Every structure is written in structure tokens, then in C-alpha cells.
């Protein structure tokens, strides 16, 4: 399982689709209120992330030093700008927060610390960073498969078992109810299931040469949609969508050319390229402490802040670090 990972335009479109669903949920609201388009967008992105990271770490076999340098250059400059900005705003506006909350946010631990104020209960607009925490925790977890010799040539099985383990933890937490850890369904021990299953299945697909008819990934994506109806039982999203969405993204290359052309549309691809900065900056403009909540003005401000972040911070910093570090 060696060789370079090919750049595919329609995967940027898949990322664009994910962030578009988040924006629709937070600002537009054309879909019925009973449908959780935002969480669907996050899970679509999680599965893409697992798919891509499996390719980089285990197929391309990128050295861990280079892998982490690339992750740092990709994430930290724009992320740190956002974190320092929102906490500075909170301080100036007299919004309550603690130093522990700030430090845990910087170090991707805010999902767990401080315990007494959950990330969604924070008065600072950082609730959305739960998903970035899971991304970072998953990078560390997947790296262990390279460092521990036991998993060599068994990465696919190990990742799939780990992903299924996350599903099992989700069942345990659901049964525990109020006695479950406060991180609940946004803790990495549960929500990493989409990433790990998508990653493990990619390696298994490559190893076994699994091929499917072009309608199969479309059917898998369509089959996942009912589980994002908010009234559906908890087990639908928790246990079924990781399997369906992981299957869909892994076989998107085998689907209809028309669909891949649609995902490769320049507008959708561009949205995908901007997605990280959009992801960071959409939360403040739909947060309870901001007056632009859920409006066209809020969406416009989000896009303006995201483009400034992308073109002035994210892209230049990433390029400079990749060249000189």
C-alpha cells in the first residue's frame, strides 16, 4: 500500500458540500427545522478527513514529522488568530470565562475541560470547536498505529475495530444517561467513529481491491439522510451514519461521472478551499451574544471574516511554513 495520493477535484467539492450544509443550518434555514443539516455537514467532513488521513499516513506513508508540520501549518495560524480574537472580544465585552477555558481551547481539550462549563455552555463563541478537537485527537490516535509495531500491516483492521469501539462507547453512554461523562456525544471516544471507520475502510478497500457499482455510494449517502431527522432515535445517527457515510466517501471515485463533475464545479470547490476559515468564523455570527444571529447579515459577516482569514492569515502562513519549515 504505497505510492502518492492523487489530488481529486471532486473531494474539494465534497468538502464544499459539507461546509455549505453547516452554513445552511446556521444562517439560511431553507431545510425543515427538524433536519440537522449542520451535523450532516460535520459528519460528511469527518469521513472525508479519515479518508484523506489514511491516504497520507498509510498509503503515501508520509513521515510523521512532515505530517505534523503540514497539520500545524494548515490549522494553527488561523485557529490561534480566531481563539485569541474571540477571547479578547469576550474580555473587552465583559463576558465571563476562565483561564482554564482559554488554555484548554488552545490545546484542543475544551470538549473535556473545564468540566463545570461544557463547551456548548460557554459564553464565548467556541462551541463549534468540539469537532476540531476530535480531528486533532484522531490525528494523534492514528499516528500511534505507525509508532506501535504491532499494528504494522494491520492498520485497516485496527482502525475499523477502533471505530466500532467508538460506536460501542456511544451505546454505553446512551444507556448511562445522566451518569455518562459530560462530553457526551461530542467526545472523541464517540464522535471519532466517522473518521476512524472511513480511514480503516479506505485501507481495507485498497488492500482487497473492493469495487462497487456507481449507484452504491449515492444510495449510501441517500440512506444516511433520514437518520439526521432530529426526531429519529439516537442510535440512527450514532450507529448507522458512520458506516454509510464512510462507504459513500470511499467509493465516490466509482460513482457517476455527472456527480463527480457536479462536485468538481469551481464554486463548490472554492467553497471547499475556504472551508476551514468559514468553519472557524461562522460561530461568532450566530452565537447568542452576537446580534446578527441566524441572518443574512450574519452570513455576510461570516464570509467577510473567513475570506480575510483565508487570504491574509491561513493561506500565506501555510505557504511560508511549508516552504521554510
C-alpha positions as CSV (number, residue, x, y, z in Angstrom):
1,X,0.0,0.0,0.0
2,X,2.5,2.6,-1.1
3,X,2.5,5.5,-3.6
4,X,1.4,9.1,-3.8
5,X,-2.1,10.2,-3.0
6,X,-3.7,11.6,-6.2
7,X,-5.4,15.1,-5.9
8,X,-9.0,14.8,-6.9
9,X,-11.0,18.0,-7.6
10,X,-14.3,16.4,-6.5
11,X,-13.0,15.9,-3.0
12,X,-12.7,19.6,-2.6
13,X,-16.3,19.8,-3.7
14,X,-17.2,17.2,-1.1
15,X,-15.6,19.5,1.5
16,X,-17.5,22.4,0.0
17,X,-20.8,20.4,0.3
18,X,-20.0,19.8,4.0
19,X,-19.5,23.5,4.8
20,X,-22.5,24.5,2.7
21,X,-24.7,22.3,4.9
22,X,-23.3,23.9,8.0
23,X,-24.0,27.4,6.7
24,X,-27.5,26.4,5.6
25,X,-28.3,25.1,9.0
26,X,-26.9,28.1,10.9
27,X,-27.9,31.0,8.6
28,X,-30.3,30.1,5.8
29,X,-32.8,27.6,7.2
30,X,-34.4,26.6,3.9
31,X,-34.4,23.0,5.1
32,X,-37.1,22.0,7.6
33,X,-36.1,22.7,11.2
34,X,-36.4,19.0,12.1
35,X,-33.5,18.1,9.9
36,X,-30.0,18.5,11.3
37,X,-28.1,19.7,8.2
38,X,-25.3,21.1,10.3
39,X,-24.4,17.8,11.9
40,X,-24.7,16.1,8.5
41,X,-22.1,18.5,7.1
42,X,-19.8,17.8,10.0
43,X,-20.1,14.1,9.6
44,X,-19.5,14.3,5.8
45,X,-16.3,16.2,6.6
46,X,-15.3,13.8,9.3
47,X,-15.5,10.9,6.8
48,X,-13.5,12.8,4.2
49,X,-10.9,13.6,6.8
50,X,-10.5,10.0,7.8
51,X,-10.3,9.0,4.1
52,X,-7.6,11.6,3.4
53,X,-5.5,11.0,6.6
54,X,-5.5,7.2,5.9
55,X,-4.1,8.0,2.4
56,X,-1.4,10.4,3.7
57,X,-0.3,8.3,6.7
58,X,-0.6,4.7,5.5
59,X,-0.7,4.8,1.7
60,X,1.6,7.7,0.9
61,X,3.5,6.8,4.2
62,X,4.3,10.4,4.9
63,X,6.8,10.7,7.8
64,X,5.2,11.8,11.0
65,X,7.5,14.8,11.3
66,X,6.3,16.1,7.9
67,X,2.7,15.1,8.6
68,X,2.6,17.2,11.8
69,X,4.4,20.1,10.2
70,X,1.7,20.1,7.5
71,X,-1.1,19.8,10.0
72,X,0.4,22.7,12.1
73,X,0.8,24.9,9.0
74,X,-2.7,24.1,7.9
75,X,-4.5,24.6,11.2
76,X,-2.7,26.6,13.8
77,X,-2.2,30.1,12.3
78,X,-5.9,30.7,11.5
79,X,-7.1,28.8,14.6
80,X,-4.9,30.8,17.0
81,X,-6.0,34.0,15.4
82,X,-9.6,33.0,15.9
83,X,-9.1,31.9,19.5
84,X,-7.2,35.0,20.6
85,X,-9.7,37.2,18.8
86,X,-12.9,35.8,20.4
87,X,-11.3,35.6,23.9
88,X,-10.0,39.2,23.5
89,X,-13.5,40.3,22.4
90,X,-15.0,38.4,25.4
91,X,-12.6,40.1,27.8
92,X,-13.3,43.6,26.4
93,X,-17.1,42.9,26.4
94,X,-17.1,41.7,30.0
95,X,-18.1,38.1,29.0
96,X,-17.2,35.7,31.7
97,X,-14.6,33.0,31.0
98,X,-11.8,31.3,33.0
99,X,-8.1,31.0,32.2
100,X,-8.6,27.2,32.2
101,X,-11.2,27.6,29.5
102,X,-8.8,29.6,27.4
103,X,-5.9,27.2,27.8
104,X,-8.0,24.1,27.2
105,X,-9.3,25.7,24.0
106,X,-5.8,26.5,22.7
107,X,-4.7,22.9,23.4
108,X,-7.8,21.2,21.8
109,X,-9.1,20.0,25.2
110,X,-12.1,22.2,25.5
111,X,-14.5,19.3,24.9
112,X,-13.4,17.9,28.3
113,X,-12.2,20.9,30.4
114,X,-13.4,22.6,32.4
115,X,-15.9,20.1,33.5
116,X,-18.3,22.5,35.2
117,X,-18.9,24.5,32.0
118,X,-19.4,22.4,28.9
119,X,-18.2,23.7,25.5
120,X,-21.7,24.5,24.3
121,X,-22.5,26.2,27.6
122,X,-19.5,28.6,27.2
123,X,-20.3,32.3,27.0
124,X,-17.5,32.6,24.4
125,X,-18.4,31.5,20.8
126,X,-16.2,28.4,20.7
127,X,-18.8,25.6,20.8
128,X,-18.1,24.5,17.2
129,X,-14.5,23.7,18.1
130,X,-15.7,20.4,19.5
131,X,-15.3,19.0,16.0
132,X,-11.8,20.4,15.5
133,X,-10.8,18.8,18.9
134,X,-11.9,15.4,17.5
135,X,-9.9,15.9,14.4
136,X,-6.7,16.6,16.4
137,X,-7.3,13.7,18.7
138,X,-7.8,11.4,15.7
139,X,-4.5,12.5,14.2
140,X,-2.7,11.6,17.4
141,X,-4.6,8.3,17.6
142,X,-3.9,7.3,14.0
143,X,-0.2,8.3,14.5
144,X,0.1,5.6,17.2
145,X,-0.6,3.0,14.6
146,X,2.7,4.0,12.9
147,X,4.7,4.2,16.2
148,X,3.5,0.8,17.5
149,X,5.0,-2.0,15.5
150,X,2.1,-4.4,16.4
151,X,-0.2,-2.6,14.0
152,X,2.1,-2.8,11.0
153,X,0.2,-4.3,8.1
154,X,-2.9,-4.4,10.4
155,X,-3.8,-0.7,10.3
156,X,-7.1,-1.3,8.4
157,X,-8.3,-3.8,11.0
158,X,-7.1,-1.7,13.9
159,X,-8.8,1.4,12.7
160,X,-12.1,-0.4,12.0
161,X,-12.1,-2.1,15.4
162,X,-11.4,1.3,17.0
163,X,-14.2,2.9,15.1
164,X,-16.6,0.2,16.1
165,X,-15.3,0.6,19.7
166,X,-16.4,4.3,19.4
167,X,-19.9,3.0,18.5
168,X,-19.9,0.7,21.5
169,X,-18.9,3.6,23.8
170,X,-21.8,5.6,22.3
171,X,-24.2,2.8,23.3
172,X,-22.8,2.7,26.8
173,X,-23.1,6.5,27.2
174,X,-26.7,6.3,25.9
175,X,-27.6,3.7,28.5
176,X,-25.9,5.6,31.3
177,X,-27.9,8.7,30.5
178,X,-27.2,11.5,33.0
179,X,-24.5,9.4,34.6
180,X,-22.4,9.4,31.4
181,X,-19.4,11.7,31.1
182,X,-20.3,15.3,30.4
183,X,-18.5,15.2,27.0
184,X,-21.4,13.0,25.8
185,X,-21.9,12.6,22.0
186,X,-19.2,15.2,21.2
187,X,-16.4,13.4,23.0
188,X,-13.7,11.9,20.8
189,X,-14.3,8.5,22.3
190,X,-17.7,8.5,20.5
191,X,-17.6,11.1,17.6
192,X,-14.3,9.9,16.1
193,X,-16.2,6.9,14.8
194,X,-16.8,8.6,11.4
195,X,-13.1,9.4,11.0
196,X,-11.8,6.0,12.1
197,X,-14.2,3.9,10.2
198,X,-13.7,5.9,7.0
199,X,-9.9,5.6,7.4
200,X,-10.0,1.9,8.2
201,X,-12.3,1.1,5.3
202,X,-10.1,3.0,2.9
203,X,-7.2,0.8,3.8
204,X,-9.3,-2.3,3.6
205,X,-10.7,-1.2,0.2
206,X,-7.2,-0.7,-1.1
207,X,-6.0,-4.0,0.3
208,X,-8.9,-6.0,-1.1
209,X,-9.5,-4.0,-4.3
210,X,-13.2,-3.5,-3.4
211,X,-15.3,-2.1,-6.2
212,X,-18.9,-1.2,-6.2
213,X,-21.5,-0.2,-8.9
214,X,-21.8,3.6,-9.5
215,X,-25.2,3.8,-7.8
216,X,-23.9,2.3,-4.5
217,X,-22.2,5.4,-3.0
218,X,-25.2,7.6,-4.0
219,X,-27.6,5.1,-2.3
220,X,-25.4,5.1,0.8
221,X,-25.4,8.9,1.1
222,X,-29.2,9.0,0.5
223,X,-29.8,6.2,3.0
224,X,-27.9,8.3,5.7
225,X,-30.2,11.3,5.3
226,X,-33.2,10.0,7.3
227,X,-31.0,9.5,10.3
228,X,-30.4,13.3,10.5
229,X,-34.1,13.9,11.2
230,X,-33.9,15.2,14.7
231,X,-36.9,13.1,15.9
232,X,-35.1,9.8,14.8
233,X,-33.9,7.6,17.6
234,X,-30.4,8.3,18.9
235,X,-29.0,5.0,17.5
236,X,-29.7,6.0,13.9
237,X,-27.1,8.8,13.8
238,X,-24.7,7.2,16.3
239,X,-24.5,3.7,14.9
240,X,-25.6,3.8,11.2
241,X,-24.3,7.0,9.7
242,X,-20.6,6.3,10.3
243,X,-20.9,3.2,8.2
244,X,-23.0,4.7,5.4
245,X,-21.0,8.0,5.0
246,X,-17.7,6.2,5.3
247,X,-18.8,3.9,2.5
248,X,-20.0,6.8,0.4
249,X,-16.8,8.9,0.5
250,X,-14.6,5.8,-0.1
251,X,-16.4,4.9,-3.3
252,X,-17.2,8.4,-4.6
253,X,-14.4,7.8,-7.2
254,X,-16.5,4.9,-8.6
255,X,-19.8,6.8,-8.9
256,X,-21.4,8.5,-11.9
257,X,-19.2,11.0,-13.8
258,X,-22.0,13.5,-13.8
259,X,-22.0,13.5,-10.0
260,X,-18.2,13.9,-9.9
261,X,-18.4,16.8,-12.4
262,X,-21.0,18.5,-10.1
263,X,-18.7,18.1,-7.1
264,X,-15.9,19.5,-9.2
265,X,-17.8,22.7,-10.0
266,X,-15.5,25.6,-9.4
267,X,-17.9,27.3,-7.0
268,X,-18.2,24.2,-4.8
269,X,-14.5,23.6,-4.9
270,X,-13.8,27.1,-3.9
271,X,-16.1,26.9,-1.0
272,X,-14.2,23.7,0.0
273,X,-10.9,25.6,-0.2
274,X,-12.3,28.3,2.1
275,X,-14.0,25.8,4.4
276,X,-11.6,25.9,7.3
277,X,-11.8,29.7,7.7
278,X,-15.5,29.6,7.2
279,X,-15.8,26.9,9.8
280,X,-13.9,29.0,12.3
281,X,-15.7,32.3,11.8
282,X,-19.3,31.2,11.4
283,X,-19.9,30.6,15.1
284,X,-19.5,34.1,16.4
285,X,-22.1,35.5,14.0
286,X,-24.8,33.0,15.0
287,X,-23.9,33.0,18.7
288,X,-26.3,34.2,21.4
289,X,-24.0,37.0,22.4
290,X,-23.9,38.5,18.8
291,X,-26.8,40.5,17.5
292,X,-26.6,39.1,13.9
293,X,-27.8,35.6,14.9
294,X,-29.1,33.5,12.0
295,X,-29.5,36.3,9.5
296,X,-28.3,37.3,6.1
297,X,-26.1,39.9,7.8
298,X,-24.6,37.2,9.9
299,X,-23.8,35.0,6.9
300,X,-22.3,38.0,5.1
301,X,-20.1,38.9,8.1
302,X,-19.1,35.2,8.4
303,X,-17.9,35.2,4.7
304,X,-16.1,38.5,5.0
305,X,-14.3,37.4,8.2
306,X,-13.5,34.0,6.6
307,X,-12.1,35.5,3.4
308,X,-9.9,37.9,5.4
309,X,-8.7,35.0,7.5
310,X,-8.0,32.8,4.4
311,X,-6.2,35.3,2.3
312,X,-4.3,37.2,4.9
313,X,-3.6,34.6,7.5
314,X,-4.4,31.0,6.6
315,X,-3.0,30.7,3.0
316,X,0.1,33.0,3.4
317,X,1.1,31.4,6.7
318,X,0.6,27.9,5.4
319,X,2.7,28.6,2.3
320,X,5.5,30.2,4.3
321,X,5.7,27.4,6.9
322,X,5.6,24.7,4.2
323,X,8.5,26.4,2.3
324,X,10.8,27.3,5.2
325,X,10.0,24.8,8.0
